[in-house]
Amino acid sequence: MPVPTEHLPPRPLLRDEVFARLRDAIVDGTLAPDEQLRDTDIAAWLGVSRTPVREALLELGRSGLVRTLPGRATVVAPLDIRGVRDAQAVVAAMHRLAVEGAVPVLTDDDIERMRAAGAAFAAAQERGDVEAALEADRAFHAIAVDGCGNAAVRAVLDQYEPVLQRAERLRFGSAEGRDSVARHARLVELCARRDAAAAAALAEQTWQSLIVEDAHESPRPDDRPDEEHTP
């Protein structure tokens, strides 16, 4: 039969949809740290077969959001400070690359959309709406990421940003989150002036400013004070 000439919008792969649903459930706390993830239960919940669930769990494992315990049980990974810091360094570097590449090609409309997203973020911070703050922050930074046109940057961020998004829920309820309002405004100003180098440096600094401390997490052996290693 001849190939149809009608162009249909691309549909996301089922495994990508499952991945996104599980990722979001982990990030927003619907699936709690150390909760066991049974592929049969998840498949029933999402109305899919077990194959895309298994594929999604493997991808989430590579991102550090789930882990497999001895005996093959798969659980939601607890917030791991070292893992967050590792992801933070990578994500900060990627946003620096994105802004550096985007600034020369950003349009006036792009700059205005950044201003609008920054204002939405500030308003969400003022009323203590963490969900709205996170959404506005994602929209703000996505403008440069989309504008740079670097597929490799986008792929790396898709893998490691969810790790930071779990931590950002703590950040945006703090004074550190309020400091982000000023950083957003300064970044818009630098982008509008087409100062790619300064804007890229500030973008990296913004992501490096994320500080996470989880009092409920036990440190790894090599994260403890030196005296604990002394025989």
N, C-alpha and C positions, 0 to 999 in steps of 0.2 A: 504494500500500500504506500502511496506517496506520503512524505513527511508533511504534517500540517504546517501551514504558513503562519497561523495565529501564534502570537507570542504571549505566553501566559506568565504572570509574575512567578518568580521562583518560590517554592515552598520550602521551609526549613526541614531538614531531615528529622525523622522521628527521634533519633538518638539525641539530636541537638535540643529538641523540645524537652525531652526527659531530663537532659543535663541541666537545662535552664531552670526547670521546675525544682529539681533537687538542690541546685546551687542556691536559688533564692530562699528555699525553705531552711537551708543551713544558715545562710547569712542573716535572715530575719529572726532566727531562733525557734522557728516552728519545729525543726528537728534539733533537739538539744545535744550539747556535747556528751559524748560517750553513749548516745542512743544507738542501739543496734539497728542496722539497715538490712532487712531481709528482702532479697530481690522479689520473692513471691508476693510479699505484702505491698511493696512499692508498685509492682506491676498491676496488682488489683486496684490500688489507689488511683493510679493514673490511667487505667484502662488500656494497658499495652501488654506486649509479650515480655518475657524476661530478658530477651536478647538486648534491646536498647537500654534496659535498666543496667545490665551488667556492663555494657559499654560506657554508660554515663558514670557508673561508680569507678571504673578504671580511670577515666579522665579526671574525676574529682580527687582521686587518690594522687594523681600526678600534680594537682594543684595544691595538695596539702589540706583539703577540706574533709577527707575521710581517710581512715587507715584500717588496715587489716591486722587483726590480732592473731597470736598463736592459736591454732585450731580453726583458722580461716573465718572467724567472725569479722564482719565489716561494721565499723561504728563511725559516728560523726567524730571527727578529731576535735579535741579540746583546743581552745585558743592557746597557741604555742608562741611564746614571746620571740624565740629565735626564728621560728618560721615567719612570723610577721615582719621581723627586721630584715630577713633575707628578701622577702617579697617587696618590702618597702624600698630597698636599694634598687631593685630591678625596675619597679614601677616608676620611681622618681627619675631614673635615667631615661626611660621610655617617654615620659612626659616632657622631659627636656628636649629630646629629639623631635617630638611631635611639634612643640611650640616653635622650635628653631626652624623647622621646615614649613610650618604653616604661616608664620607672620608675613613673609613676603607675598603670599597669595590671598590672605584674608581680605574679604570685601568689607565695605562700610556696613553692609547688612550683617555680616558675621560679627563685627565689633558691637553692633547694637544688640545682637542676640546674646553676646557675652554679658553686656551690661544688664540686660533683662534677667538673665539667669543669676547674675550676682545679686541683683536686687531681690529676687525671689528667695535666694539663699539667706540673705540678711533678714528678710521678713520672717522666714521660718525659724531662724535662730532666735529672733526676738520673742516669738510666741511659744518657743520650746517644742516645736514640731519636728522631731528627729527624722521621720519618714520624708517629709517635704524637704528638709534640709539636704538629706542624702540625694534625693531626686534632682534638686536644683544644682547640687554640686556636680553630679554626673553630667547633667546637661551643659554646665559651664565648661568643663574640661573636654567634653566630647567635641566641641566646636573645633578646637585645635587638632585633636586626634583625627577627626574626619577630614579637616582641611589639609593636613600634611600629605595625605594620600599614600602613606607608608603601610602596606599590608602587614609587614613583619611586626611593626610597632603594635598594630591593632591585635594581632594574634597573641603576642606576649602579654599585653594588658588583659585580654580576655581570660588568660590562664591565671594570672596572679593578682589582679585587682580584687576578685572576690575575697581573697584572704584578708586584704586590708579593709574591705567593706564591713567585715565583722567587727574589726577594731574601731572603725569610724563611728559606730553606734555609741561607743563610749566617748569618743572625741567630741562629737557635735553637741553633747550636753555639757561641755566643759568650757572654761575660759579659752582653752586652745581653739575650740571651734569658733568662738567669737573672734579670735585673732584672724581666722581665715577670711572673714569679711573684708578686712583691710587688705589682705594679700590679693584677694580677687580684684578689688578696685585698682590696686597698683598694677596688676597684670594687664587689666584692660587698658590702662593708661599707656603702658609700654607697648602693647600690641598696636594701639592706635597711632603711636609715634613711629611704628615700624622698627623699633629697636629689638631686633631678633635676639641678639646676644644677651641683653639684660633680661628680656622676657623669659628666655629659656632658662637662665640661671634662677630666676624667681620661681618658675614652675617647678624646677627640681627641688628648691628649698621648701616650697609649700608641701610637697609630698614627704620630704625628709623630716618635716616638723611633727609628723604624727608620732605621738608618744603613747605607748600602751603599757599599762601595768595591771596585771590580774592577780589580785591577792589570793585567789582560789587555786592558782596553778602552782604545782610543786616544781621547783627548778630542776633542770637536768643536773646530773652529777658534776659536769664540768662547768655549770653556771654558778655553783655554790662558792662561797668565800674559800680562799685558799686554806684557811685553818681546818676546814672540814676534811681536807684531803690529807692532813698530817696524821701519820700513824700514831 
